[in-house]
Amino acid sequence: MNGNHTGHAGRRSPLEPKADRETVRRHNLSLVLRAVRDEVEMTRAGVAARVGLTRAAVSSLVEQLLDSRFLSESGKTFSGQAGRPGTVLKVARTGVAGVGVEINVDYVAVCVVDLAGTDRVRLVEHLDNRGTPPAQVLGRAAGIAARALASAAEQELRPVGAALALPGLIAAGTVRQAPNLGWIGVEAGAPFAEALHALRPALPALPVRSENEANLAALAELWFGGLGDLRSFLYLTGEIGVGGALVLDGELLRGANGFAGEIGHVPVAADGPRCRCGARGCLEQYAGQSALLRAAGIDERAGAAGVAELELRAREGDRPAVSALTQAGLTLGRVLSGAVNLFDPDAVILGGIYRPLFPWLAPPVGAELADRVVSGLWPGDSGRVRASSPAADAARGAAALVVQDVLADPVAYAHRESH
Amino acid sequence: MNGNHTGHAGRRSPLEPKADRETVRRHNLSLVLRAVRDEVEMTRAGVAARVGLTRAAVSSLVEQLLDSRFLSESGKTFSGQAGRPGTVLKVARTGVAGVGVEINVDYVAVCVVDLAGTDRVRLVEHLDNRGTPPAQVLGRAAGIAARALASAAEQELRPVGAALALPGLIAAGTVRQAPNLGWIGVEAGAPFAEALHALRPALPALPVRSENEANLAALAELWFGGLGDLRSFLYLTGEIGVGGALVLDGELLRGANGFAGEIGHVPVAADGPRCRCGARGCLEQYAGQSALLRAAGIDERAGAAGVAELELRAREGDRPAVSALTQAGLTLGRVLSGAVNLFDPDAVILGGIYRPLFPWLAPPVGAELADRVVSGLWPGDSGRVRASSPAADAARGAAALVVQDVLADPVAYAHRESH
């Protein structure tokens, strides 16, 4: 059964307004730009064959994209695609760029990506954002972003927007709550944009949006994780909190209010430890960074250094470390089994601190899934439990989200100055 | 963020083949038929206004639909819609019909619906299907369906297909497993169709498909439950097993392999009672029909009579009965909190045996959701926890699914005999 069986959706059938020439051209510019981006290198003939437009139409669109510096052309000819050999088109390595800023509990990561999605600047600073007023945290993050933008400028990248990745529930751009940051009802985009503009006044003020950090990490995984045909997965990111996101057939599942994926607050036990969200026994009280470090006998305030220490001790076979990871893995595996039974993804991907700790978490997680997933599709060695890609994180996902907007309508982002 | 941000989906853009006149006409016949179905009564002018075709085109389409007996026309005029008053069109109350057959652990329900989705025949027989070979269960169900079809024939309904609703994992029409029936790898459609054809040889052999019972109950709720604007919900059905389904924005979420929604096998405790699925501590061992009856001190083999007895005792304030329901409600609420945190629906709908037991289950379920849902959108009295509609069940959903196919392409189901 597919969409047309599921009820009265779209029961009204208004005729779509006729697309005018300008709209069609903008759409076709996007088609051509995305075609080149997807294939990395392409001839005009290759583009024409792929997007189903005439060679003449494609040439005209390509000229405009070269003119606006979204594409660049190299002299070399290339005969691997349809049509006669031609000069090779690539997306420009300079010009428009997206900025991603992950503000997490104990670090800020900034990433600038170019039109191809390549990670061109990356800056991570470890600092404790707990108990600090949101405006101050956003100011710090803006300072780190300003340093990253200085590097971007040296590479002739022109940021056209930024996205903030935040560990909390975001609705309509507002952080409804981020329990581990202690934020409730914070509008983060505008203060960040102002602080950044104050630090880099030469730059036009950037539009800034806010998104859930795990959602962006999952999108980064989808876009840059080398997943091949894998299009449906449950993504978990271990940090101070435990974030999650669901991707089904290449689409992020946001839920009715944009709050889907909060696996960190799936109850593990009726009367477990009190969670920052106010409830008891949430998964992150068993498998979050603090719980893991504490169980291994490591100071939970040690943050990233503590996680590195945990990995080191596990590698050396330290019993409390291995036992803490096994117990956390069993609990993770139990909760993941429930999530897999509910949602039926093709894989579970573990990111954040779970990526370095994967060798010790994967066996208990896999064993629980093998025991508890009712479809029988999750035998222990199925490769359905994976560590996230080192190339994908929330900051890169955030930056790439901005670039997606450019790809969808390049005209809206064309440089206004003459060149 | 929407679809166009989520990656490379649809990266190939092949030109769609040109629709020929015949295809367009079949599509338009479907549009017109669905328009009349949705509005119950319509004039030709009303249809034209709604579907965006000319009055002349609509008249020609309507003639064909009247001719094929998908629509009927009444003499009365009607001026409540666009255009001049005209005779009133309705979908025909005789002719094509869908057959739904729910085969559950302790009952079989058959439902025949007409083109309007109205429940025209309903037959429920209580019997224990456990430990009976699948072929025999399917034969019994065919016998019940044959009796229902005799009633349908008297009402001049012409069944064009049947759907089986089964409490198990269905992939490509095969029951991969239905733990509570004890079925593994059963192809149910063909044997059912053959048994039915043997009993009603005058009828052309019906195409029969198999679907998950909770999915069909959720679709019935969506189509017939009077949900108004509610388009995203988590549906739970209490039976011997506990089935579930997720509907997001009016679409059933099937998961990567069609196995989504198995909330009955979400783990409640690491070392709980052994479940029929092979794992331990699954929700249905705490909140399924048998567990509930046992906890209330009622013979779990009593089936539907036992559930009625439980309801009666709870109504009388019997302490073990109320306590069993409260405990089951707390466990249900805890698992539902996790599911809501993962999936973010607008409501939770409780069906099957949970519908009559709703007055005692709703308070503990609501209290757990209020405590544990991290978005804070689920205060105790929010109306987000609802009992299913008495008008909606899996058998009706199954029958309506067949009718959906007719609505999508009526020409394929036009009567072949002359009339």
Interface residues (C-beta under 8 A of the other chain):
Chain A: M1 G3 N4 H5 T6 G7 H8 A9 R11 R12 S13 P14 L15 L31 R34 D38 R50 V51 G52 L169 R176 Q177 P179 E211 L219 L222 W223 R231 S232 G244 L246 V247 L248 D249 G250 E251 L252 L253 R254 G255 A256 N257 G258 F259 A260 G261 E262 I263 H265 V266 P267 A270 C277 G278 A279 R280 C282 L330 R334 V335 S337 G338 A339 N341 L342 F343 D344 P345 D346 D371 R372 V373 V374 S375 G376 L377 L401 Q404 D405 A408
Chain B: M1 G3 N4 H5 T6 G7 H8 A9 R11 R12 S13 P14 L15 L31 R34 D38 R50 V51 G52 L169 R176 Q177 P179 E211 L219 L222 W223 R231 S232 G244 L246 V247 L248 D249 G250 E251 L252 L253 R254 G255 A256 N257 G258 F259 A260 G261 E262 I263 H265 V266 P267 A270 C277 G278 A279 R280 C282 L330 R334 V335 S337 G338 A339 N341 L342 F343 D344 P345 D346 D371 R372 V373 V374 S375 G376 L377 L401 Q404 D405 A408
